[in-house]
Amino acid sequence: MRKTELRQQDILKLIEGLDISPTMYKNATDKYKAVGTYLQEQGVECDIFPQGSFSLGTVVRPYRESKEADYDLDFICCLGKLKEKTTAKYVKNIIKETICKSEVYKEKLQNREWDKCWTLEYAEVNGIGFNIDIVPGVSESNDVVQSMINLGVARENAELAVAITDKRGENYYWFTSNPRAYKNWFETINKPFLDFNRENRKKILLEKNRTIYNSIEEIPEGLERSSLQRVIQILKHHRDVYYCRIKKENLKPTSAIITTICAEIAYGMNPSMNVFELLQAIANDFEIYSYNQTLQEEEFSRQYIDKNIIRKRKGIWYIINPVNPKDNLADSWNDNPEKVQIFFKWVKAMKKDCLDSMNLEDNDFVALLENNFGRDYVKKNVKLEDYDSVVPNVIINTPKPWGK
């Protein structure tokens, strides 16, 4: 096996190990559906459904404070009430009040009220725990839906919008979100990548999980991973470790930013590209977008006429939510310019670590893996005897993160 192929396979093996397992996937699915059933039995008319990485198939175990953390899985709980006939405060708190009527769920409920959700903590399975974040909301009002349509959002997508609750200080507000439309948008782009070589990937997945599934047909689509989904997982994990190492976790880009940019870049690309070919193409575009920091806006637009996913207009950064033109995912970049600077430093480091590293000496490459994934995890999942040199000690508390 060629050196590059071996290294790529080992990186993928490590990333796959941070993905949600089939057992935990089933456990989480059963748990969120049980919450919905309980709420309905208590008279709370609602529809509960996943959003974010669990919905998109881009789950990766979080990395916080220099260690792997419990999975955070997000679910919208959309109440069957008209927005005009209720309040954000009522919607947010009726969920907590109902949950607290159950001794089982009351014990799992975190005491802290988050701005947009309530969190249920579940027991660990094989040493790994997961939290369910329940985001209360209602279907968005007709006037908001119409305004989205007027801005060019397809009616069928606009009508999926929900108004979720958002607490700021002591006050409650409505916040427009559209996770189901975003999922539809993402799946449209991801479908060619998912369809390519699909049967072979499903056969491999079946072989790895013979104790759970008896046939390919039993494997949930939510556990399949395309090259695009794997690229997003690589980026999310690298982001978590990088920002932790530089002690700037509060400045890291959201998963929505990473997912949106990657999907927009990947749109229309050859679906036969493997994970690292696609990662290379996306990294190349990231490098081009970084020129927005130094080139005049007119000059960038002239040189890169088709590069408009990350935009800068009159000094303002824009990454537009593809299913809500009013939502600028880069708003926080404009509030804190340091976020932009570190973002482009991070993607440069990512390219060096995940792509350029294929040319490193074995000793240096293994050290890179250990710094990124942890020495014990690498020893457990990678055949280090495949590498010629002596396995180095893990580098701890380096003054600069890898890629510097």
VOFISE-67300 format. One record per atom (N, C-alpha, C, CB): residue in three letters; x, y, z. Coordinates in steps of 0.1 Angstrom, whole numbers, plus 5000, padded with zeros to 4 digits. Glycine has a CB too. Layout:
N
ALAXYZ...
***
This chain:
404
MET500849885000MET500050005000MET500950135000MET499150005012ARG500550224992ARG501350354991ARG501250425004ARG500850434980LYS502250505008LYS502350575020LYS501150665022LYS503650655022THR500850745011THR499750835012THR498450765015THR499650924999GLU498250655008GLU496950585010GLU496850535024GLU496850465000LEU497950485030LEU497850435043LEU497550545053LEU499250365047ARG498150655051ARG497950775060ARG496450825059ARG498950885057GLN495950825047GLN494650875046GLN493650775052GLN494250885031GLN493950645050GLN493050545057GLN493050555072GLN493450405052ASP494250585077ASP494350595092ASP493650725097ASP495750595096ILE493750835090ILE492950955094ILE491450925094ILE493351075085LEU491050855083LEU489550825082LEU489150735093LEU489250765068LYS489950635096LYS489650545107LYS489450615120LYS490750435108LEU490350715123LEU490250785135LEU489050875135LEU491550875137ILE488650935124ILE487451025123ILE486250935125ILE487451095110GLU486250825118GLU485050735119GLU484850695134GLU485250605111GLY485950675141GLY485850645156GLY485250755164GLY487150605161LEU485250875159LEU484650985166LEU483151015162LEU485451115164ASP482750945151ASP481350945147ASP480450875157ASP481250885132ILE479250905156ILE478250835165ILE478150695161ILE476850915165SER478150605170SER478050465167SER476650425164SER478650375179PRO476450315156PRO475150265154PRO474350245166PRO475150135146THR474950185177THR474250165189THR473750295195THR475150095199MET474650395196MET474250525201MET473250595192MET475550615204TYR473450585179TYR472450645170TYR471050595173TYR472850605155LYS470950455175LYS469650405178LYS469150445192LYS469650245177ASN470050455201ASN469750495215ASN469150635214ASN470950485224ALA469850725207ALA469450865207ALA468150885200ALA470550955200THR467950805189THR466750815181THR465550765190THR466750725169ASP465750655197ASP464650605206ASP464350715217ASP465150475212LYS465450775222LYS465250865234LYS464450995229LYS466650905239TYR464851055218TYR464151175214TYR462751145210TYR464851245203LYS462451035204LYS461050995201LYS460250975213LYS461050875192ALA460950915224ALA460250885236ALA459851015243ALA461150805246VAL460751115242VAL460451245248VAL459251305241VAL461651345247GLY459151295228GLY458051355220GLY456751275224GLY458251335206THR456851145226THR455651065230THR455151105244THR455950915229TYR456151125253TYR455751165266TYR455051305266TYR457051175275LEU455651405259LEU455051535259LEU453551525253LEU455851635250GLN453451455243GLN452051445237GLN451051375247GLN452151355224GLU451551275254GLU450751205264GLU450351305275GLU451451085270GLN451151405278GLN450851505288GLN450051615283GLN452151555294GLY449551605270GLY448751705264GLY449451825257GLY447951765275VAL450751805255VAL451551905248VAL451551865233VAL452951925254GLU450751915225GLU450751885210GLU452051935204GLU449551945203CYS452851845199CYS454151885194CYS454651785183CYS455151895205ASP455651835176ASP456451755166ASP457851765170ASP456051795151ILE458551665173ILE459951675177ILE460851605166ILE460251605190PHE461851675161PHE462651625150PHE464151675152PHE462051665136PRO465051605146PRO466451645148PRO466851755139PRO467351525144GLN467851825144GLN468451935136GLN469951925137GLN467952075140GLY470752005129GLY472152005131GLY472851885126GLY472552035145SER473951845132SER474851735128SER474151605128SER476051735136PHE473251575138PHE472551455139PHE471651435127PHE471751445152SER471051545122SER470151545111SER470951535098SER469351665111LEU472151595097LEU472851605085LEU473851485083LEU473651735084GLY474051405093GLY475051295092GLY476451345093GLY474851225079THR476751455101THR478051515102THR478451515117THR478151655096VAL477951425125VAL478251415139VAL479751385141VAL477351315147VAL480351455150VAL481751415155VAL481751445169VAL482851495146ARG482451355177ARG482451375191ARG483151505195ARG483151255198PRO482551595203PRO483051725206PRO484451705214PRO482151805215TYR485251805212TYR486551815219TYR486551945226TYR487751805209ARG486551945240ARG486552065248ARG487552055259ARG485152095253GLU488252165262GLU489152165273GLU490152055273GLU488352165287SER490652025261SER491751935258SER491351785260SER492851965267LYS490051755259LYS489551615260LYS488251595252LYS489451575275GLU488051475249GLU486751445242GLU485651455252GLU486751295236ALA484551515247ALA483351545255ALA482151455251ALA482951695255ASP481051465259ASP479851395255ASP479251455242ASP478851395266TYR478551375235TYR477851415223TYR476751515226TYR477351295214ASP476551625219ASP475451715220ASP474551695208ASP475951865222LEU473351645210LEU472451625198LEU471251715200LEU472051475198ASP470951785189ASP469951895189ASP468651845183ASP470452015182PHE467551885189PHE466151855184PHE465251965186PHE465651725192ILE464451995176ILE463452095176ILE462152035182ILE463152165162CYS461552105191CYS460252055196CYS459252165192CYS460252035212CYS458552145181CYS457652245175CYS456252215180CYS457652235160LEU455752315188LEU454452295194LEU453352335184LEU454252395206GLY452152265185GLY451052295176GLY450252415180GLY450152175176LYS450952525182LYS450252655185LYS450552755175LYS450652695199LEU449652855173LEU449952965164LEU450853065171LEU448653035160LYS451853115164LYS452753205170LYS452053335175LYS453853245160GLU451053375168GLU450353495172GLU449453475184GLU449453545160LYS449253355188LYS448353325199LYS449153275212LYS447353215196THR450453285212THR451253245223THR452453335225THR451653095222THR453253305234THR454553385236THR455753295237THR454453475249ALA456853355234ALA458153275235ALA458353225249ALA459353365230LYS458053305259LYS458253265273LYS457353145276LYS457853385282TYR456153145272TYR455253035275TYR455752905268TYR453753065270VAL456052915255VAL456552795248VAL457852735254VAL456752835233LYS458752825258LYS459952775264LYS459652705277LYS460952895266ASN458852765285ASN458652715299ASN457652595300ASN458252825308ILE456752585291ILE455852475292ILE456552345289ILE454652495281ILE457652345282ILE458452225279ILE459052185292ILE459452245268LYS459752275299LYS460352245312LYS459352195322LYS461152365318GLU458252265323GLU457252235333GLU456752085331GLU456052325333THR456552055318THR456051915315THR457051815318THR455551915301ILE458251845314ILE459351755317ILE459551725332ILE460751805311CYS459351825340CYS459551815354CYS458351735361CYS459651945361LYS457351705354LYS456251625359LYS456651475360LYS454951645351SER457651445352SER458151305351SER459451295360SER458451265337GLU459451205370GLU460551185378GLU461751135370GLU460251085389VAL461551055359VAL462651005351VAL463251125344VAL462050905341TYR462451205337TYR463051315329TYR463551435338TYR462051365319LYS462851455349LYS463351565358LYS464751535363LYS462351565370GLU465051415366GLU466451385370GLU467451405359GLU466551235374LYS467051395347LYS468051415336LYS468151565331LYS467551335324LEU467251645336LEU467251785331LEU468351865338LEU465851845334GLN469151935330GLN470152025336GLN469452145342GLN471152075324ASN470052185354ASN469452295361ASN469552425353ASN470152315374ARG470552435345ARG470852565337ARG469852575326ARG472252565332GLU469252695324GLU468452725313GLU469352795302GLU467252815316TRP469452725291TRP470252785280TRP469352885272TRP470752675270ASP469952965264ASP469253065257ASP468153015248ASP470153155249LYS468452895241LYS467452845232LYS466952705235LYS468052845218CYS467452645245CYS467152505247CYS467152455262CYS468052415240TRP466552345264TRP466652265277TRP467452145273TRP465252225283THR468352095283THR469251985280THR468951865289THR470652035282LEU468751755283LEU468651625291LEU469951555290LEU467451545285GLU470451505301GLU471751435301GLU471451285303GLU472651485312TYR471951205295TYR471751055295TYR472950985300TYR471251005282ALA472750875306ALA473850795312ALA474850745301ALA473350665319GLU476050725305GLU477150685295GLU476850545290GLU478450695301VAL477250525278VAL477250385272VAL478650355268VAL476150375260ASN479250255273ASN480650225270ASN481550345272ASN480750175256GLY481250415283GLY482150535287GLY481850665279GLY483550495285ILE480850665271ILE480550785263ILE479050825266ILE480750755248GLY478850945269GLY477550995272GLY477051085261GLY477551075285PHE475751115261PHE475251215252PHE474151295258PHE474651135239ASN474051415253ASN472951515258ASN472051535247ASN473651645263ILE470751555250ILE469751595241ILE469351735244ILE468451495241ASP469551825234ASP469151965236ASP467751975229ASP470252065229ILE466852015237ILE465452035232ILE465152185230ILE464351965241VAL465052215217VAL464852355214VAL463352385211VAL465652395201PRO462652455220PRO461152475218PRO460852575208PRO460552515232GLY459752565201GLY459352655191GLY457952635186GLY460352655179VAL457552715176VAL456252695169VAL456452715154VAL455152795175SER455552685146SER455652715132SER455652865130SER454452655124GLU456552915121GLU456653055119GLU455353115113GLU457853085109SER455253245116SER453953315112SER453953335097SER453953455119ASN452753355092ASN452453375078ASN453253495072ASN451053385075ASP453353595080ASP454053715074ASP455553695073ASP453753835083VAL456153615082VAL457553585081VAL457753495069VAL458053525094VAL456953395068VAL457053295057VAL456953375044VAL455853195058GLN455953465043GLN455853545030GLN457053625027GLN454553625031SER457653685038SER458753775036SER459953685031SER459153845049MET460053565035MET461153475030MET460853435016MET461153345039ILE459653415012ILE459253384998ILE459653504989ILE457753354997ASN459353624994ASN459653744987ASN461153764984ASN459053864994LEU461953704993LEU463353714992LEU463953604984LEU464053715006GLY463053514978GLY463553414969GLY463553274974GLY464853454964VAL463153254987VAL463053124992VAL461853044987VAL463053125008ALA462052924982ALA460952844977ALA459852834987ALA461452704972ARG458652834983ARG457452834992ARG457552705001ARG456152834984GLU457852594994GLU457852465002GLU458952465013GLU458152344993ASN460052545011ASN461052555021ASN460652665032ASN462352595015ALA460152775027ALA459752885036ALA458652835046ALA459153005028GLU457752745041GLU456652705050GLU457152605061GLU455652635042LEU458452555060LEU458952475070LEU459652545081LEU460052385063ALA459652685080ALA460352765090ALA459652755104ALA460452905086VAL460452755114VAL459952755128VAL460452885135VAL460352625135ALA459652925145ALA460053035154ALA460452975167ALA458953145156ILE461752975170ILE462252915182ILE462453015193ILE463652835180THR462452975205THR462553075216THR464053105219THR461953015229ASP464253235223ASP465553285225ASP465553375237ASP466153365212LYS466253335248LYS466253415260LYS467453495261LYS466153315273ARG467253625263ARG468353715264ARG468153795277ARG468553815252GLY468953775287GLY468753835300GLY467553765306GLY468553985299GLU466553845310GLU465353795316GLU464153795306GLU464953875328ASN464453835294ASN463353845284ASN463453735273ASN463453985277TYR462353695268TYR462253595258TYR461853655244TYR461253485262TYR462453605234TYR462153655220TYR461953535211TYR463353745215TRP461453565199TRP461353465188TRP462653475179TRP460053485180PHE463053365174PHE464153365165PHE463853265153PHE465553315172THR463953315141THR463553235129THR464653135126THR463253315117SER464253005125SER465152895121SER464452805111SER465552815134ASN465252735103ASN464652645093ASN465452525091ASN464452725080PRO465652445101PRO466452325100PRO466052225090PRO466652255113ARG464652205088ARG464252105078ARG464552145064ARG462752085080ALA464352275061ALA464652325048ALA466252315046ALA464252475046TYR466952345056TYR468452335055TYR468852195052TYR469152385068LYS468252095059LYS468451955056LYS468151925042LYS467651865066ASN467051965037ASN466651945023ASN467751995013ASN465252005019TRP468152125016TRP469252185008TRP470452105008TRP469452335013PHE470952065020PHE472151995021PHE472051855014PHE472551975036GLU470951785016GLU470851655010GLU470851664995GLU469551595015THR470351774989THR470351784975THR471751784969THR469551914970ILE472651864977ILE474051874973ILE474751744976ILE474751984980ASN474451684987ASN475151564991ASN474751434984ASN474851535006LYS473551434978LYS473051314971LYS473951254961LYS471751344965PRO474551324952PRO475451264942PRO476651194949PRO475951364932PHE477151264960PHE478351204967PHE477851084975PHE478951304977LEU476651084980LEU476150974988LEU475850854978LEU474851014995ASP475350884966ASP474950774957ASP476150704951ASP474150834946PHE477350774950PHE478450724943PHE479050604952PHE479550834941ASN479150494946ASN479750374953ASN478950334966ASN481250404956ARG477750364966ARG476950354978ARG476750214983ARG475550414976GLU476550124974GLU476349984978GLU477549924984GLU475949894965ASN478749954979ASN479949904985ASN480149964999ASN481149944976ARG479850095001ARG480050155014ARG479050085024ARG479850305014LYS477850055019LYS476849995028LYS477249855032LYS475449995021LYS477849785022LYS478349645025LYS479449655036LYS478949575012ILE480349745035ILE481449765045ILE480849795059ILE482449875041LEU479849885059LEU479149925071LEU478449805077LEU478150035068LEU477849725069LEU477149605074LEU478149505080LEU476349535062GLU479349485073GLU480349395079GLU480849435092GLU481449375069LYS480949565094LYS481449615107LYS480349605118LYS481849765106ASN479049585114ASN478049595124ASN477049475123ASN477249725122ARG477649355120ARG476849235119ARG476049205131ARG477749115115THR476449245143THR475749215155THR474449295156THR476649235167ILE474449405148ILE473249495149ILE472349485137ILE473749645150TYR472849465125TYR472049465113TYR472249325106TYR472449575104ASN471149275101ASN471249145094ASN471349165078ASN470049065097SER470949285074SER471049315059SER471249465057SER469749265053ILE471649485044ILE471949625040ILE470649715042ILE472449635026GLU469549655039GLU468249725040GLU467949785054GLU467149645035GLU468549715064GLU468249755078GLU469149875082GLU468549645087ILE470149905075ILE471050015079ILE470350155077ILE472350015071PRO470150235087PRO469550365086PRO470350455077PRO469350435099GLU469650535069GLU470350625060GLU471150725068GLU469350705051GLY470750755080GLY471450845089GLY472750805093GLY470650875101LEU473150685091LEU474450635094LEU475450625082LEU474350495101GLU474950645070GLU475750645058GLU476550775058GLU474850635045ARG477750765052ARG478650885051ARG479250895037ARG479750875062SER478951015031SER479551045018SER480951105020SER478651135009SER481651125009SER482951195010SER482751335016SER483651204997LEU481651405012LEU481351535017LEU481151535032LEU480151595009GLN480351445037GLN480051435051GLN481351405059GLN479051325054ARG482251325053ARG483551295060ARG484451425060ARG484251185053VAL484451495050VAL485251615049VAL484751715060VAL485151685035ILE483451725062ILE482951815072ILE483251765086ILE481351835071GLN483251635088GLN483651585101GLN485151615104GLN483351435101ILE485951595094ILE487451625095ILE487651765100ILE488151585083LEU486951855093LEU487051995095LEU486552035109LEU486352085085LYS485451975113LYS484952005127LYS485851955138LYS483551945128HIS486351845136HIS487251795147HIS488551875147HIS487651645144HIS489151905135HIS490351985135HIS490152115141HIS490851995120ARG488952175138ARG488552305144ARG488652305159ARG487252355139ASP487952195165ASP487852185179ASP489252175186ASP487052065183VAL490052095180VAL491452075186VAL492252205184VAL492151955180TYR492252265172TYR493052385170TYR492652495179TYR492852425155TYR491352525180TYR490952645188TYR491152615203TYR489452675186CYS491052485207CYS491452455221CYS492852475224CYS491052305224ARG493752435214ARG495152455216ARG495552605217ARG495952385205ILE494952685210ILE495352825210ILE494452905221ILE495152895197LYS493652825228LYS492852885239LYS491952995234LYS493752935250LYS491252965223LYS490353055217LYS489052985214LYS490953125204GLU488552895222GLU487452815219GLU486152905217GLU487152715230ASN486153015224ASN484953105223ASN484953175209ASN485053215234LEU485953165201LEU486053235188LEU485853135177LEU487353315187LYS485653015179LYS485652915168LYS484452925159LYS485752775173PRO484552905147PRO483452915137PRO482352805141PRO483852895123THR481152835139THR480052745141THR480052635131THR478652815141SER479452525135SER479352415125SER478552445113SER478752285132ALA477552545115ALA476752585104ALA477652655093ALA475652685109ILE478552735098ILE479452805088ILE480252705081ILE480452905096ILE480852605088ILE481752505081ILE480852425071ILE482352415091THR479752375075THR478852295067THR478352365055THR477652245075THR477952495057THR477452575045THR478552595035THR476852705051ILE479752645040ILE480752675030ILE481252545023ILE481952735038CYS481352435030CYS481852315023CYS480852265013CYS482052195034ALA479552265017ALA478452225007ALA478452314995ALA477152215014GLU478552444997GLU478452534986GLU479652514977GLU478452684991ILE480852494982ILE481952474974ILE481852334966ILE483252464982ALA481352234973ALA481252104967ALA480152094956ALA480951994978TYR479252184957TYR478052174947TYR478552164933TYR477152294949GLY478152064926GLY478552044912GLY479851974909GLY478552174905MET480651944920MET481851884918MET481651734915MET482751894931ASN482751674910ASN482651534906ASN482351444918ASN483951484899PRO481251374919PRO480951294931PRO481851174933PRO479551254930SER482651144923SER483551024925SER484851064933SER483950974911MET484951194936MET486151244943MET486151174957MET486151394945ASN487351124961ASN487351064974ASN487551174985ASN488550964975VAL487551134997VAL487451235008VAL488651335007VAL487551165022PHE489851285004PHE490951385005PHE491051464992PHE492251305007GLU490551414981GLU490551494969GLU489551604970GLU490151404956LEU488351574977LEU487351684979LEU487851774990LEU486051614984LEU488551725000LEU489151815010LEU490151915004LEU489851735021GLN490951864995GLN491951944988GLN491252054980GLN492851854978ALA490152024973ALA489452124965ALA488852224974ALA488352054956ILE488352184985ILE487752284994ILE488752365001ILE486852205005ALA489952305004ALA491052385010ALA491552485001ALA492152285015ASN491652454988ASN492052544978ASN491152664977ASN492152484964ASP489852644978ASP488952754978ASP489052844990ASP487452704976PHE489252775002PHE489452855014PHE490652945013PHE489652755026GLU491652895006GLU492852985004GLU492553104996GLU494052904998ILE491753084985ILE491353194977ILE490553294985ILE490553144965TYR489553244993TYR488753335001TYR489553415011TYR487653255008SER490653355016SER491453435025SER492053555020SER492653345030TYR492153565006TYR492653685000TYR491753805002TYR492853664985ASN490453775006ASN489553885009ASN490053975020ASN488253825014GLN491053925028GLN491554005039GLN492554105034GLN492253915049THR493154085023THR494154175019THR493854255006THR495454105017LEU493154184997LEU492754254984LEU491654354986LEU492354144974GLN491654454978GLN490454544978GLN489254464973GLN490754674969GLU488154504978GLU486854424974GLU486654414959GLU485654494981GLU486854534952GLU486654534938GLU487754444931GLU486754674932GLU488954444936GLU489954364930GLU489654214932GLU491354394936PHE489254174944PHE488854034946PHE487753994937PHE488454014961SER486754074936SER485554034927SER486054024913SER484554144929ARG486954104909ARG487454104895ARG488253974892ARG488254224892GLN489153944902GLN490053824900GLN489253694902GLN491153834909TYR488353694911TYR487653564914TYR486153594913TYR488053524929ILE485653604901ILE484353644898ILE483253544903ILE484153674883ASP483653414903ASP482753314907ASP482853274922ASP482953184899LYS483753344930LYS483853314944LYS483053404953LYS485453314948ASN481853364956ASN480953454963ASN480253384975ASN479953504954ILE480853274980ILE480253204991ILE480653285004ILE480753064993ILE481853325005ILE482353415016ILE482553545009ILE483653365023ARG481653645013ARG481753775006ARG482153885016ARG480353805000LYS482753995010LYS483054115018LYS482554235010LYS484554125021ARG481554305015ARG481054425009ARG481054535018ARG479554395004LYS481754645014LYS481854765022LYS482354735036LYS480454835023GLY483254645037GLY483854605050GLY483054505058GLY484054725058ILE481954465053ILE481054375060ILE481254225054ILE479654415060TRP481454135063TRP481553995059TRP480153925058TRP482453915068TYR480053845047TYR478753775045TYR478953625042TYR477953845034ILE478253545049ILE478053405046ILE476553385047ILE478953305055ILE475853385036ILE474353385037ILE473853235039ILE473753445024ASN472953225048ASN472253105051ASN471453065038ASN471253115063PRO471652955032PRO471052925019PRO469552905019PRO471652795014VAL468952895031VAL467452885032VAL466852995039VAL467052745039ASN467653105042ASN467153225049ASN468053335046ASN466953205064PRO467753415035PRO468653525031PRO468853635041PRO468053585018LYS467953635051LYS468053735061LYS469153705072LYS466753765068ASP469553575072ASP470453525082ASP471853525076ASP470053385086ASN472653615081ASN474153625078ASN474853545088ASN474653775077LEU475453425084LEU476153345094LEU477453405098LEU476453205087ALA477853505091ALA479153575095ALA478953695103ALA479953615082ASP477753715109ASP477453835117ASP478553855128ASP476053835123SER478853745135SER479753755146SER481153795141SER479853625154TRP481553765128TRP482853815123TRP482853965123TRP483053755109ASN481754025120ASN481754165119ASN481754235133ASN480454215111ASP481254165143ASP481354215156ASP482754195162ASP480354145165ASN483454095158ASN484754065163ASN485754025152ASN484753955174PRO486454115146PRO487354095135PRO488453985138PRO488054215131GLU488753955151GLU489753855154GLU489253715149GLU489953855169LYS487853695149LYS487353575145LYS487753545130LYS485853575146VAL487753645122VAL488053625108VAL489553585106VAL487753755100GLN490353665113GLN491853635112GLN492153495117GLN492553735121ILE491553445128ILE491853315133ILE491253205124ILE491353295147PHE490053235118PHE489453145109PHE490353105097PHE488153205104PHE490953205091PHE491753175080PHE493153125084PHE491953305071LYS493653155096LYS494753085101LYS494452935103LYS495353155114TRP493252915108TRP492952775111TRP492852695098TRP491552765118VAL492152745088VAL492052665075VAL493352645069VAL491052735066LYS494252735071LYS495652715066LYS496352605073LYS496452845067ALA496152595086ALA496752495095ALA496052355091ALA496552525110MET494752355089MET494052235085MET494652175072MET492552265083LYS494952255062LYS495452215050LYS496852145052LYS495552325040LYS497652215061LYS498952165063LYS498952035071LYS499752265072ASP497952015080ASP497951895089ASP497251785082ASP497251935101CYS496251805074CYS495451695068CYS495751665054CYS493951735069LEU496551755047LEU496851725033LEU498351725031LEU496151835024ASP499051835035ASP500451845033ASP501251745041ASP500951985036SER500551695052SER501251605061SER501551475054SER500351585073MET500951445043MET501151325036MET502651305032MET500251305023ASN503351425032ASN504751425028ASN505751425040ASN505051535019LEU505251415052LEU506051415064LEU506751285065LEU505251455076GLU507851285073GLU508451165077GLU507551085086GLU509851185085ASP507650955087ASP506650875095ASP506650925109ASP507150725095ASN507750945115ASN507850995129ASN507051115131ASN509351015133ASP507151215122ASP506451335124ASP504951325121ASP507051445114PHE504651235112PHE503151215109PHE502451145121PHE503051125096VAL503151045127VAL502550985139VAL502351085150VAL503350865143ALA503351165152ALA503251265163ALA502151365160ALA504551355163LEU501851395147LEU500751475144LEU499451415147LEU500751515129LEU499351285144LEU498051205147LEU497851205162LEU498151065142GLU498951185170GLU498751175184GLU498351315190GLU500051125191ASN498951415185ASN498551555190ASN497051585186ASN499451655184ASN496651535175ASN495251565170ASN494251475177ASN495251555155PHE494551345179PHE493551255184PHE493851195198PHE493451145174GLY495051215203GLY495451155216GLY496251025214GLY494151125224ARG497251015222ARG498150895220ARG497550765222ARG499350915230ASP496750755232ASP496150625235ASP495150585224ASP495350625249TYR494350685219TYR493350655209TYR494050615196TYR492550785206VAL495150675193VAL495950645181VAL496450495182VAL497050745178LYS497050465194LYS497650335196LYS496650225195LYS498350335210LYS495450255199LYS494350165199LYS493750135185LYS493150205208ASN493850235177ASN493150225164ASN494050225151ASN492150335162VAL495350255153VAL496250255142VAL497350155144VAL496850405140LYS497650075133LYS498749985133LYS500050055132LYS498549875122LEU500650095143LEU501850175143LEU503050095137LEU502150225157GLU502949965137GLU504049885130GLU504049915115GLU503849745134ASP502949965110ASP503049995095ASP503950115092ASP501550025090TYR504350185103TYR505150305101TYR506550265105TYR504650425109ASP507550315097ASP508950265098ASP509650305110ASP509650305086SER509350425115SER510250485125SER509650455139SER510350635123VAL510450485149VAL510050465163VAL508950555166VAL511250495172VAL507950505173VAL506750585177VAL507250695187VAL505650495183PRO506950825184PRO507450925193PRO506550945205PRO507551065185ASN506951025214ASN506151055226ASN505151165221ASN506951105238VAL504051175227VAL503051275224VAL503551415228VAL501651245229ILE503351515220ILE503751645224ILE502651715232ILE504151735211ILE502951755244ILE501851815252ILE502251965255ILE501751735266ASN501152045255ASN501252185258ASN502252255249ASN501652205272THR502252225236THR503152295227THR502752445227THR503152235213PRO503752535226PRO503352675226PRO502552725214PRO504652755227LYS502752655203LYS501952685191LYS501352555186LYS502852745180PRO500052565181PRO499452445176PRO500052405163PRO497952475173TRP499852275159TRP500352235147TRP499852315135TRP500052085144GLY500652325125GLY500252405114GLY500952545115GLY498852425113LYS501652565126LYS502352695127LYS503752685122LYS502352745142
***
